[in-house]
Amino acid sequence: MWGALLGGLLSGCGHMLEDGNYQLVKKNILKDNCKLADIPGVFSQGHLRTTGELVFFKYALFEMQLTGFYLSATERWRADGNMGNVTWHMHEKPCQLDEIRMSIEASAQTPKRFEGTFALSTHAGKTPECACELWASFEATRLPSQ
């Protein structure tokens, strides 16, 4: 039974979005209580790789690996990642973060473009002023292969 399930996940139905490097560009800020969207590198590049229904997106910010899946029978996908014990200079202030969480919900528009919602949250028990949330819509375009 597990072999059939895993085989189904890995074989997938073939999605239109091409694997490769993508540049994320912010469109609309939905929430940003610490002005994270203004920090260089928050909206940056990531490398998309898919295996059947599984999605892997390695984002340049902190080299964070987001892992997720395509929603059933659609070109929509979601991926999440987190890291712990990170020091990040946020607006000239060093913050020792207990955790950073990132998630992307996206829809393929063409084989080389997707758009969706990006969420980033920081958690810092000892420095509450470093606890932040950013939610933004974005579009991403595949970069030419080098």
FENDA-V493356 format. One record per pair of residues at least 12 apart in sequence whose C-alpha atoms are under 7 Angstrom apart, sorted by the first residue. I is the first residue (numbers start at 1). J is the second residue. D is the distance in Angstrom with one decimal. If there is no record, write none. Layout:
BEGIN
((I	J	D) (I	J	D))
END
This chain:
BEGIN
((9	52	5.8) (9	53	5.5) (10	51	5.7) (10	52	4.5) (10	53	6.5) (11	52	4.8) (12	52	3.7) (12	53	5.1) (13	52	6.6) (14	52	6.5) (15	75	6.6) (16	111	5.0) (17	108	6.1) (17	110	6.8) (17	111	4.2) (17	112	6.1) (18	111	5.4) (18	112	6.1) (19	48	5.2) (19	49	4.9) (19	50	6.6) (20	47	5.4) (20	48	5.3) (20	49	6.7) (20	142	6.7) (21	45	6.8) (21	46	5.6) (21	47	4.3) (21	48	6.2) (21	142	5.7) (21	143	5.6) (22	45	5.5) (22	46	5.4) (22	47	6.2) (22	140	5.8) (22	141	5.2) (22	142	4.3) (22	143	5.5) (23	44	5.9) (23	45	4.4) (23	46	6.7) (23	140	5.2) (23	141	5.5) (23	142	6.5) (23	143	6.7) (24	43	5.7) (24	44	5.5) (24	45	6.0) (24	138	6.4) (24	139	5.8) (24	140	4.4) (24	141	6.9) (25	43	6.1) (25	138	5.4) (25	139	5.5) (25	140	6.2) (26	43	6.7) (26	136	6.6) (26	137	6.1) (26	138	4.3) (26	139	6.7) (27	137	5.4) (27	138	4.9) (27	139	7.0) (28	136	5.6) (28	137	5.2) (29	135	6.3) (29	136	4.4) (29	137	6.5) (30	135	5.2) (30	136	5.1) (31	133	6.9) (31	134	5.3) (31	135	5.0) (31	136	6.9) (32	133	5.7) (32	134	4.4) (32	135	6.5) (33	132	6.1) (33	133	6.1) (33	134	7.0) (34	132	5.7) (36	134	6.5) (41	61	6.3) (42	61	6.2) (44	60	6.4) (45	59	6.2) (45	60	5.6) (46	58	5.3) (46	59	4.1) (46	60	5.6) (47	59	6.6) (53	69	5.4) (53	70	5.2) (54	68	5.9) (54	69	4.4) (54	70	6.5) (55	67	5.8) (55	68	5.0) (55	69	5.0) (55	70	7.0) (55	79	6.8) (56	68	6.5) (64	81	6.6) (65	81	5.9) (66	79	5.3) (66	80	4.7) (66	81	4.2) (67	79	4.7) (67	80	5.4) (67	81	6.4) (68	80	6.2) (75	107	5.7) (75	108	5.5) (76	106	5.6) (76	107	4.2) (76	108	6.4) (77	105	5.9) (77	106	5.4) (77	107	6.4) (78	104	5.6) (78	105	4.4) (78	106	6.3) (79	103	5.7) (79	104	5.4) (79	105	6.7) (80	102	5.8) (80	103	4.3) (80	104	6.5) (81	101	5.9) (81	102	5.4) (81	103	6.4) (82	99	6.9) (82	100	5.4) (82	101	4.4) (82	102	6.1) (83	99	5.6) (83	100	5.4) (83	101	6.8) (84	98	5.4) (84	99	4.2) (84	100	6.4) (85	97	5.6) (85	98	4.8) (85	99	6.1) (86	98	6.7) (86	99	7.0) (95	130	6.0) (96	124	6.7) (97	122	6.6) (97	123	5.8) (97	124	4.7) (98	123	5.6) (98	124	5.1) (98	125	6.9) (99	122	6.0) (99	123	5.2) (100	121	5.7) (100	122	4.6) (100	123	6.3) (101	120	5.7) (101	121	5.2) (101	122	6.5) (102	119	5.6) (102	120	4.5) (102	121	6.6) (103	118	5.9) (103	119	5.2) (103	120	6.7) (104	117	5.8) (104	118	4.7) (104	119	6.4) (105	117	5.3) (105	118	6.7) (112	141	5.9) (112	142	5.0) (113	140	5.6) (113	141	4.6) (113	142	6.2) (114	139	5.9) (114	140	5.3) (114	141	6.8) (115	138	5.6) (115	139	4.1) (115	140	5.9) (116	137	5.6) (116	138	5.6) (116	139	6.5) (117	135	7.0) (117	136	5.6) (117	137	4.4) (117	138	6.1) (118	135	5.7) (118	136	5.3) (118	137	6.1) (118	138	6.9) (119	134	5.6) (119	135	4.5) (119	136	6.6) (120	133	5.8) (120	134	5.1) (120	135	6.6) (121	133	4.4) (121	134	6.3))
END
